[in-house]
Amino acid sequence: MKTQVAIIGAGPSGLLLGQLLHLQGIDTVILEAKSPEYVLSRIRAGVLEQGMVDLLREAKAAERMDREGQVHDGFALSFAGREERIDLKTLSGGKTVMVYGQTEVTRDLMAQREATGGITIYEAQEVTPIDFYGDRPRVSFIKDGKRIELECDYIAGCDGFHGVSRKSVPADAIKTFERVYPFGWLGILSRTKPVSDELIYANHERGFALCSMRSATLSRYYVQCSLDDRVEDWSDERFWNELKSRLPAHTAAALETGPSIEKSIAPLRSFVAEPMQFGRMFLVGDAAHIVPPTGAKGLNLAASDVYTLYHILTRTLKDGRTDLVAKYSEICLRRIWKAERFSWWMTSMLHKFSDDAFNQRMQLAELDYYTGSVAGRTTIAENYVGLPYERID
């Protein structure tokens, strides 16, 4: 079995890369260990930067997003009993974000790949990248009990933090950087009207909270919790009471509550692997980096990796520009570390790390300082809507 680009992982980054390359006439095969239903069951973030929105349009997978997604011009920072709006559109020169669930992005990309004849092999077992440092890389896998080798020119490892791609790299060829945060996010999904038309990020002495949404009738809320907590410890009533306690009084009063339809706890970490290229294999998205969700950067960072690799592979395979391949890590990591910084900063400024009153006052002072000037608000807005993608020349 042969292809030009073997893509490991059928999450949004693998599907987006595959579809963009497919539309350029570059042959791709996507290998996924799980079933389509399992992939679609993952509940993830839903704030898309302009760059990712544009990539989905280029992949011809944006029709439903453009119809059902919610364009947001701003968001609010809540602290000390008040809310300060960050006007993204005005402060960033007209850029906005799109609220559209990652599950829906994945669904749309799956449908578009099927419609255009792209090959995705689900429930591929024992997927293993082979000889990626040589001129003839391959990916070995088992399907329906038969061992198959997929010959290719390049391998894209889009299989997430726990995937096989990064684990296949020799230990002495890769360096990792990590920070694990001492708390998690307890999140619920409910069929209730969102408390606000825009997201609210809240700093409170009891801990962080986030008011988000999936649609006009589907809300997504989070509260900071202990890593020792279990979902079973949190009844719906306890969650709603805790969320209300962390919001300004007028927002809490407007909060519509109801039964949760999904509830989960997610730990927070920052992680980066360097480099992101090993011979003819590239790491993409969560396989190479993780950010805490506070800055809404995880899926969007994966999209910027896809943008870079898509353009490099297109120029390489169609125009013979093999000199560009070696630039992948360097280009990606410049943007990744800036997004890691923003996500770390937002996390550090909004969460409760201890009962230290001095630290809490420092957080409030920082929030007051950044929201109190055009320069401070602009810094937040420029990072939130997404820093520019680097051109591939």
N, C-alpha and C positions, 0 to 999 in steps of 0.2 A: 504494500500500500504506500502511495507516495502523495506528497503535497508540498507546497512551497513553504507555508508557515503552519506549524503544529501549535495549537493553542491548548494549554492545559487549564481547564476550569471554565465553566459556563455560567459564571456570575455575570454581573453587568459589565465588568471590564473586559472579560474574555469575549463576550457576545458583541460588545461595541467594537472592539478591535477587529474581530472577525468580519463583522458587517461592513466596516469601512474599507478593509482590504478587499473584500469580495466585490464591492462596487467599483474598485479600481482594476478588476480583472485579475487579482492575485488569489491564487488557490489557497484555501485554508481548510483545516479540519479541526474541530473543537472536541476535546475529550473531557468528559465530566464523570466523576465517580458516583454521583448521586442521580436520582430520578428527577425529571422536570418538576414533579409535584413537590419534592423535597426542596429543590432550589427556590421555588416560588413561596415556600412556607416561611422563609427567613424574613423576619420583620426588621427593617433597618431604617436608616435616616431618610429624610425626604426633602432636603433643602439643596437645590441645584444651582451652582454658579452659572453665570452667563456662558462661560466657556463650554461647560458640559451641555447646556441647552443647545448651543450652536452645533456641537458634535452630533447630538441626537438628530438634529435636523439634517445634517450632512449625511447621516446614516439612513435617512428616510424612515426613521422610527419615531417621529415626533408628532404625528397627527393627533393622537389621543391626548398627549401631554399638552399640546397647544390648545386643545378644546377643553380639557378638564383641569389642567394645572392652574395654580393660583400665583400670579405675578405679585411679588411683594416689593414695595418701594422702601421699606424700612423695618425696624424692629425696636423693641424697648428694653432698656436696662433698668431693673427695679432694685432699689436699695434705700435704706433709711426711710421707708414709708412713702417713697415717691417713685415715679417712673419718668425716665428720660428717653425720648425717642431719637434714634439714629436714622436720619433721613438718607438712606443709601443712594437713592437716585440723584439727589441734588449734590451730595458730597463726593460722589464717585464719577461725576461727569456723565450721568444718564444710565449707569448700570443698575440692574435689579437682580433679584434671585427668584427662582421658581420653586414653589412648594408642590412636590409631586413625589409620591412614595417610591422608594427603591424597588419594591416588589413590582410596582406598575411599570417602571423602567425596564426591569428584567422581562416582564411579560411581553411588552411591546417589542423588545429586541428579539426575543424568541420567535414571535409571530413573523417579524420581518425577515429573519433568517430563513425560516421555513418557506415563506412566500417567494423568496428569491433563489431558493435551491441550495443554500449553504448546508454543509454537512456538520451535524453535531451528533456525537456518539455518547449517549447517556449510559449510566451504570457500567462504565468501563472500569474494570478492576485491576489492581496492581499496576497503575500507571507509573512508568519510570522513564525519565529522560536519560538518554545514553549518548556517549561520545560527543557531548556538546562543545568540547574544546577542539574537536577535529573539524575536518571539512565535510563530513557526512554524518550529521547528527541524526538521531532516531528517537522515537518514543515507543516504548514497549508497553503493551496492555493486554488484558484478557477480556474478551467479550464472548458471551454464550459458551464459556468453557474453552475457547480457542485462543492461543497466544498469537498476537499480531504485532508486527513491527511497522511503525509508520515512519518512512523515510522523509526527510524534509531538508530545507535550506536553513531554517531558523526555528527556534522554539521560544514561545512566549509563555512564561509561567504566571498565569492569572488565577492561581488556585488558593489564594488566601494565606493567612498567617500560619495555619496548621498544615498547609499543603506540602506536596512532595518536592516541588521545584526547588525551594530554598534548601530543604533538607538534603538534596542531592549534591549540593556544592561542597567541595572539600573544606573542612573546618578551617584550615590555614589560609583559605582564599577569601574569607569573608569576615567582616567585623561588624558587630552589632552594638547599638546604643539603646538603652532602655530606661524608662522611669515608670514605676508602678505606683499608682495613687492609692492612698489608704481608705478608699471609699468606693461605692458603686452608685449606679442610677437605678432606682426602681421606677419602671415605666408602665403605664397602662394605656390601653386603647379603649375608647368608649363612644357609643353612638349618641353624642351630645354636641350641642352647638359650641364651637370654640369660644372661650371667654373673651378673645380679642381677635381682630382681623389680622393682626401681625403677631409674631413670636414675642414672648416676654421671657427674658433671662433674669432670674431673681437671686440677689445676694441677701441672706437673712442670717441672723445669729443662730437659728436652728439648723441652717444648711441651705444648700442650693435648691432651686426649683426652676422648671422650664414649662411654659405653656406653649404648646405647638398644636398642629392640626394636620389632617390628611385631606379633609374636604370641608365644606360648609356644614356638614352634619356628623363628621367623624373627628374626634379630638385625640391628641396624644399629649399626655402629661407625664412629667418626671419629678421625683424628689430625690435628693441625695440620701443615701442610706449606708448603714454599716455593711462591710463585706461579710460579717457574720450573720446578717439577716437572711431569712428565707422568704420566698414568695408567700408561703403559707402563714407567715407571721403577720401579713398585711391584709386585713379585710378591706373591702372597698370603703367601708365607713372610716376606718383608720386612715386610709390613703387620702380621702377627700378632706378630712379634718386637718391632716398635716399639710396638705397643699395650701389650704386656705390660710393657715397660720403663717405661711411664708410669703404671702402676697399682700400688697397694700389693701387696706380695708375696702376701698371702692371696687377693686378688682375681685376680691374674695366674695363680696356681696353679689356680684354679677355671675359668679361661677355656676354653671349648670352641671349637676351631678347625675350619675346613673350607673347601672351595672357595668363592670369592666368586661370586655370581650377578649382581652389578652392582657397578661400581666407577666413581667419578667424583670430580672435584676442583671445588669451588665456591669462588670468591673471596668475600670478606666486605666489605660496605659498609654505611654508614648514609646514608640519603637522605630528604629531605622536600621536597615542593613546596607552596608557599603562593601563593594560596589553593587550595582544592580545588573551588571552584564558579566557573563562568564563564557567566553568563547562565543558560541552562536546561540546561547540561551540568555533571555532577558527576564528579569523579575518585574512584574507589573502590579500596582495596587497593593493590597494588604499582604501580598507575599514579601514585599520589601519594606513596608512602613505601616504603622498604626498611629492614629492620633486619638486623644480623648474626644468625645463627640461635642464638647462645649462650643467649638468654633465651626461646626458643620462642615468639616473638611475631608472626612474619610473617603467618601465616594467621589468627591470632587478631585482629590489628589490622584485617585486612580484614573480619572478621566484625563488629567493632564499628562500622566504617564502614557496613556493610550494615544493622545494627540502626538506626543513626541515619537513614540515607536511607530505609529502609523505613517508619519511623514518620512521617517528614516527608512523604513522598509519599502515604502513606495518608491522613494528616490533610488534606493539600492537595487531593487528587483526590476524596476522599469527603466531606470536611467543609468544603471551601473555605477552609482556613486557609493562604492564600498568604503570610502573614507569616512562616511558619516556614522557608520555603525559604532565605532569606538567612542563617539561623543554622547551616547545615550545616557550613561550614568551621570556624567558631569552636568548635562543639561537638566535632567530630572531632579537631581539632588539639590541644585540651587533653589528650585521652587519648593521642594519638599521641606528643607530645613526652615524656610521662612514660614511655611504653613504650620510646621511643628511648633515654632516659636509662638505664633499667634494662638494656637490651640492650648499650649502650655500656659500662656499669659492669661487667656480667658478663664481657664480652669483655676489658676492660682488666685485670680481676682474675685471669683464668684463662689468658691466652695469654702466650707468650714474645715480647716485642717486640725484645729485644736481649740481648747477653751481660752487660749491666750488672748486677752483683751487688747493688747498692743497690736497684734497681727490683725485683729478684726478692724481696729481703727485705721490701720494702714490700707486695708482693702477699701474701706469707705472713702478715705482720702484720695486714693487712686481713681476710684469711680467718679468722685466729684470733680477731680482735676480733668480727666479725659472727656467727661461730658460737658465740662464748663467752658470749653473753647472750641472754635471752629477747627483748629489744628488737631485737637484731640479726637473730635468726632470724625474728622476726615481720615485719620489713621485707622480708626476702627472700621469705618465704611469701606475703605480701599481693600483692607484685608478680608473683610466679610464677603464682599461680592466676588473676590478672587483676584489675585495678582495676574498680570498678563501672561499668556503662554509665550515661550521663547520661540522665535522663528527658526526654522531649520534651513540653513543656507549651505 
